[in-house]
Amino acid sequence: MIKNSKEIGPNHYRETFGRYFEDFQVGDVYDHRPGKTVTEYDNHLFTLMTLNTHPLHFVSEYGKATEFGKNLVVST
């Protein structure tokens, strides 16, 4: 059982308060409100704003050649 969360389905929880790293378990899904889909534009803009210009974040051909097969969202 996870403290400070509500189970809304099998292995699917909605948070009611913050977490410590140790509270997460592989396979659990947490709904965060409000949600936001990060678009390619969002990723490119934030990458350039934070000067994290590694090609893994915004060069499609570079991303395709990596183990991920696509660009990664910047996590600065």
ABEGO torsion letter per residue (X at the ends): XBBGBBBAEBGBBBBABBBBAAABBBGBBBBBOBBBBBBAAAAAAAAAAAGBABAAAABAAAAAABAAGBBBBBAX
